[in-house]
Amino acid sequence: MSEKVLAIYCFLDDFFLETNHRGSCKPQATPKVPDSIVLTTAIISARFFGGNQASAMLYMADKQGVLMLEKSAFNRRLHRLAHTLSVLFYYLADFFKALNLGGQYLIDSFPVAVCDNIRIGRSRLVEGEDYRGKIASKRRFFFGFRVQLITTVDKQPVQFFLLPGSMVDVTALQMMHLNLTAGSEVFGDAGYTDYEQETFYADCEQIYLQIQRKRNSKRPDPAWQVAYKKALRQRIEQAFTGPPGGQITMRFPKKIHAVTEAGFLIKIVLFLLAYALETSL
């Protein structure tokens, strides 16, 4: 664990040097704790401590011997670095796309509940029917967000999109823009069926949506293509909940603790970023 923490810190420090990071403190102030330490602590909280940032801060102070901020100051610094988290994710994504010579990608979604269904009426983090979604595979509802994730066939994440839970997959596909190179193929389940989007991406951006077909589809696939699409799509499901180690969602705690909606979304991004680093470091 200590070696992995050190690798994450070195990567972040080099990233800040390469991108001429200005820092999250005031220009005239000299921070006692650099941003690379703040982000390292936040990322290892998602990777090793189930999102518990207090435990990660204690580990960094006791085991790594670094000077650590107080909890409130740490949270303020982390919120100021929220945009940097997304920049860092897509910095890694560019490398993953460059290494993905086959040009094949997978798209799927998973839910992240804000609270149990019985507590929806008392939720203060988010409110409204927009956040009430359905998990079709489990035949149950949830209240929170739905994460759309695109990965390579080797399960390396290259793009994510956060939406309220009521937004189904096909609606998300219509709202998001696939930031992929020309000639790419994107494999997804039948929930992403939208013939207009398939035609648009193929004609305008040379991105080919390879969606699993329903039984009554107007564009049926031959048997070999049905089996091929199914085999590829199972890989992204393994990235969500499969071996080794559950990879993304099984690292989530039963309830993500956050006081604000922004803090909740930051923690989701931290879990995605921790997974992205895990696939590369």
C-alpha positions as CSV (number, residue, x, y, z in Angstrom):
1,M,0.0,0.0,0.0
2,S,2.8,2.4,0.9
3,E,4.4,1.9,-2.6
4,K,1.1,2.6,-4.3
5,V,0.5,5.8,-2.3
6,L,4.0,6.9,-3.2
7,A,3.4,6.1,-6.9
8,I,0.2,8.2,-6.9
9,Y,1.9,11.1,-5.2
10,C,4.8,11.1,-7.7
11,F,2.4,10.9,-10.6
12,L,0.4,13.9,-9.3
13,D,3.5,15.9,-8.5
14,D,4.8,15.4,-12.1
15,F,1.3,16.2,-13.5
16,F,1.2,19.5,-11.7
17,L,4.7,20.4,-12.9
18,E,3.9,19.5,-16.5
19,T,0.7,21.4,-16.6
20,N,2.0,24.5,-14.7
21,H,-0.6,24.1,-12.0
22,R,-1.2,27.4,-10.3
23,G,-2.3,25.9,-7.0
24,S,-5.6,26.1,-5.1
25,C,-4.4,28.8,-2.6
26,K,-4.2,32.5,-3.0
27,P,-1.3,33.7,-5.3
28,Q,0.5,35.5,-2.4
29,A,0.1,32.6,0.0
30,T,2.6,29.7,0.5
31,P,0.6,26.5,1.2
32,K,1.9,24.4,4.1
33,V,0.4,21.3,2.3
34,P,0.8,21.2,-1.5
35,D,-2.0,20.3,-3.8
36,S,-0.3,17.0,-4.7
37,I,-0.6,15.8,-1.1
38,V,-4.3,17.0,-0.9
39,L,-5.2,15.0,-4.0
40,T,-3.1,12.0,-3.0
41,T,-5.0,11.8,0.3
42,A,-8.4,12.2,-1.5
43,I,-7.6,9.5,-4.0
44,I,-6.4,7.0,-1.5
45,S,-9.5,7.6,0.6
46,A,-11.5,6.3,-2.4
47,R,-9.1,3.5,-3.2
48,F,-8.3,2.1,0.2
49,F,-10.7,3.6,2.8
50,G,-14.1,3.4,1.1
51,G,-14.3,7.2,0.6
52,N,-13.5,8.0,4.3
53,Q,-11.3,11.0,4.0
54,A,-10.7,11.3,7.7
55,S,-9.1,7.9,7.8
56,A,-7.0,8.7,4.8
57,M,-5.8,11.9,6.4
58,L,-4.9,10.0,9.6
59,Y,-3.0,7.4,7.5
60,M,-1.0,10.1,5.7
61,A,-0.1,11.9,8.9
62,D,0.8,8.7,10.9
63,K,2.2,6.4,8.3
64,Q,3.7,8.7,5.7
65,G,4.7,11.5,8.1
66,V,3.3,14.4,6.1
67,L,1.9,17.6,7.6
68,M,-1.9,17.4,7.2
69,L,-4.6,20.0,7.1
70,E,-7.5,20.1,9.5
71,K,-10.7,18.5,8.2
72,S,-12.5,21.7,7.3
73,A,-9.5,23.2,5.5
74,F,-8.9,20.0,3.7
75,N,-12.5,20.0,2.4
76,R,-12.2,23.6,1.2
77,R,-9.0,22.8,-0.7
78,L,-10.5,19.7,-2.2
79,H,-13.6,21.7,-3.5
80,R,-11.3,24.2,-5.1
81,L,-9.5,21.3,-6.8
82,A,-12.8,19.9,-8.2
83,H,-12.1,21.0,-11.8
84,T,-8.5,19.7,-11.5
85,L,-9.9,16.2,-10.8
86,S,-11.8,16.2,-14.1
87,V,-8.7,17.5,-15.9
88,L,-6.6,14.8,-14.4
89,F,-9.1,12.1,-15.4
90,Y,-9.1,13.2,-19.0
91,Y,-5.3,13.5,-19.0
92,L,-5.2,9.8,-18.2
93,A,-8.0,9.1,-20.7
94,D,-5.9,10.6,-23.5
95,F,-3.2,8.0,-22.7
96,F,-5.7,5.2,-22.6
97,K,-7.1,6.2,-26.0
98,A,-3.7,6.4,-27.5
99,L,-2.8,2.9,-26.3
100,N,-6.2,1.5,-27.5
101,L,-5.0,0.8,-31.1
102,G,-8.1,-1.4,-31.9
103,G,-10.4,1.6,-31.4
104,Q,-13.1,-0.4,-29.6
105,Y,-14.9,1.0,-26.6
106,L,-17.6,0.0,-24.2
107,I,-20.4,2.1,-22.7
108,D,-22.6,1.3,-19.7
109,S,-24.1,2.9,-16.6
110,F,-24.4,2.2,-12.9
111,P,-26.5,3.9,-10.2
112,V,-25.1,5.7,-7.2
113,A,-27.8,6.1,-4.5
114,V,-27.8,9.2,-2.3
115,C,-29.9,7.5,0.4
116,D,-32.1,4.4,1.0
117,N,-35.6,4.5,-0.6
118,I,-37.3,4.8,2.7
119,R,-35.4,8.0,3.4
120,I,-36.2,9.8,0.1
121,G,-38.7,12.1,1.7
122,R,-36.1,13.4,4.2
123,S,-33.2,13.8,1.7
124,R,-31.6,17.2,1.8
125,L,-28.7,16.5,-0.5
126,V,-30.9,16.4,-3.7
127,E,-34.7,16.6,-4.1
128,G,-37.2,15.9,-6.8
129,E,-38.4,13.1,-9.1
130,D,-35.5,13.7,-11.5
131,Y,-33.3,11.7,-9.1
132,R,-35.6,8.7,-8.8
133,G,-34.3,6.1,-11.2
134,K,-34.9,2.4,-11.8
135,I,-32.4,-0.5,-11.8
136,A,-33.9,-2.8,-14.4
137,S,-31.7,-5.8,-13.6
138,K,-32.7,-5.7,-9.9
139,R,-36.3,-4.5,-10.5
140,R,-36.0,-1.9,-7.9
141,F,-35.8,1.9,-7.7
142,F,-33.1,4.1,-6.3
143,F,-32.7,7.8,-5.5
144,G,-29.5,9.5,-6.7
145,F,-27.3,9.7,-9.7
146,R,-26.5,7.6,-12.7
147,V,-23.0,7.4,-14.0
148,Q,-22.4,6.8,-17.7
149,L,-18.9,5.4,-18.3
150,I,-17.0,4.6,-21.4
151,T,-14.0,2.3,-21.2
152,T,-11.6,0.6,-23.6
153,V,-11.9,-3.2,-24.1
154,D,-9.2,-3.5,-21.4
155,K,-11.6,-1.7,-18.9
156,Q,-9.6,1.5,-18.8
157,P,-12.0,4.5,-18.4
158,V,-11.9,7.3,-21.0
159,Q,-15.1,9.3,-20.4
160,F,-17.8,9.7,-17.8
161,F,-21.0,11.6,-17.5
162,L,-23.0,12.2,-14.4
163,L,-26.8,12.6,-14.6
164,P,-29.8,12.4,-12.3
165,G,-31.1,8.9,-11.8
166,S,-34.2,9.2,-13.9
167,M,-32.2,9.8,-17.0
168,V,-32.2,6.4,-18.9
169,D,-29.3,5.3,-21.0
170,V,-30.7,6.4,-24.4
171,T,-31.5,9.8,-23.0
172,A,-27.9,10.1,-21.7
173,L,-26.5,9.1,-25.1
174,Q,-28.5,11.9,-26.7
175,M,-27.2,14.4,-24.2
176,M,-23.5,13.5,-24.1
177,H,-20.9,13.8,-26.8
178,L,-18.6,10.9,-27.5
179,N,-15.1,12.4,-27.4
180,L,-13.4,9.6,-29.4
181,T,-11.3,9.4,-32.6
182,A,-12.7,8.7,-36.0
183,G,-13.1,5.0,-36.8
184,S,-13.9,4.1,-33.1
185,E,-16.5,1.5,-32.3
186,V,-18.7,1.8,-29.2
187,F,-20.4,-1.3,-27.9
188,G,-23.4,-1.0,-25.6
189,D,-26.6,-2.9,-24.5
190,A,-30.0,-2.5,-26.0
191,G,-30.8,0.4,-23.6
192,Y,-28.8,2.7,-25.9
193,T,-30.9,1.9,-29.0
194,D,-31.3,5.1,-31.0
195,Y,-31.1,4.7,-34.8
196,E,-30.8,8.5,-35.4
197,Q,-27.8,8.8,-33.1
198,E,-26.2,5.8,-34.8
199,T,-26.6,7.3,-38.2
200,F,-25.5,10.8,-37.0
201,Y,-22.2,9.5,-35.4
202,A,-21.4,7.3,-38.4
203,D,-22.0,10.0,-41.0
204,C,-20.6,13.0,-39.2
205,E,-17.8,11.7,-36.9
206,Q,-17.1,8.2,-38.2
207,I,-17.9,6.8,-34.8
208,Y,-19.8,3.5,-35.0
209,L,-22.3,2.6,-32.3
210,Q,-22.5,-1.2,-32.0
211,I,-25.6,-1.6,-29.9
212,Q,-27.1,-4.9,-28.9
213,R,-30.3,-5.4,-30.8
214,K,-33.7,-6.1,-29.4
215,R,-35.8,-9.0,-30.7
216,N,-38.0,-6.6,-32.7
217,S,-35.2,-4.4,-33.9
218,K,-35.4,-2.8,-37.3
219,R,-31.7,-3.4,-37.8
220,P,-31.2,-7.1,-36.7
221,D,-27.7,-8.5,-36.3
222,P,-26.5,-11.9,-37.6
223,A,-25.9,-14.6,-34.9
224,W,-22.1,-14.2,-34.8
225,Q,-22.4,-10.5,-34.2
226,V,-24.9,-11.0,-31.4
227,A,-22.5,-13.3,-29.6
228,Y,-19.6,-10.9,-30.2
229,K,-21.4,-7.9,-28.9
230,K,-22.5,-9.8,-25.8
231,A,-19.0,-11.0,-25.0
232,L,-17.5,-7.5,-25.3
233,R,-20.2,-5.9,-23.2
234,Q,-19.6,-8.2,-20.3
235,R,-16.1,-6.7,-19.9
236,I,-17.5,-3.3,-18.8
237,E,-19.8,-5.1,-16.3
238,Q,-16.8,-6.7,-14.8
239,A,-15.2,-3.2,-14.5
240,F,-18.2,-2.2,-12.4
241,T,-18.7,-5.2,-10.1
242,G,-16.6,-8.1,-11.3
243,P,-13.1,-9.4,-10.3
244,P,-10.5,-8.4,-9.3
245,G,-11.7,-6.7,-6.2
246,G,-15.0,-5.3,-7.5
247,Q,-13.0,-2.6,-9.3
248,I,-15.4,0.3,-9.1
249,T,-18.8,0.0,-7.3
250,M,-17.7,-2.6,-4.8
251,R,-15.3,0.0,-3.4
252,F,-18.2,2.3,-2.6
253,P,-19.4,2.3,1.0
254,K,-23.1,1.5,1.6
255,K,-23.7,5.2,1.8
256,I,-21.4,7.9,0.5
257,H,-21.2,10.5,3.2
258,A,-21.4,14.1,1.9
259,V,-23.0,17.4,3.2
260,T,-23.5,19.0,-0.2
261,E,-24.4,17.8,-3.7
262,A,-21.0,19.1,-5.0
263,G,-19.2,17.1,-2.3
264,F,-21.1,14.0,-3.3
265,L,-20.2,14.4,-6.9
266,I,-16.6,15.0,-6.0
267,K,-16.5,11.7,-4.2
268,I,-17.9,9.9,-7.2
269,V,-15.2,11.4,-9.4
270,L,-12.6,10.4,-6.9
271,F,-13.8,6.7,-7.1
272,L,-13.5,6.9,-10.9
273,L,-10.1,8.5,-10.8
274,A,-8.9,6.0,-8.2
275,Y,-10.0,3.2,-10.6
276,A,-8.3,4.9,-13.6
277,L,-5.0,5.2,-11.6
278,E,-5.4,1.6,-10.5
279,T,-5.5,0.4,-14.1
280,S,-2.3,2.3,-15.0
281,L,-0.1,2.4,-11.8
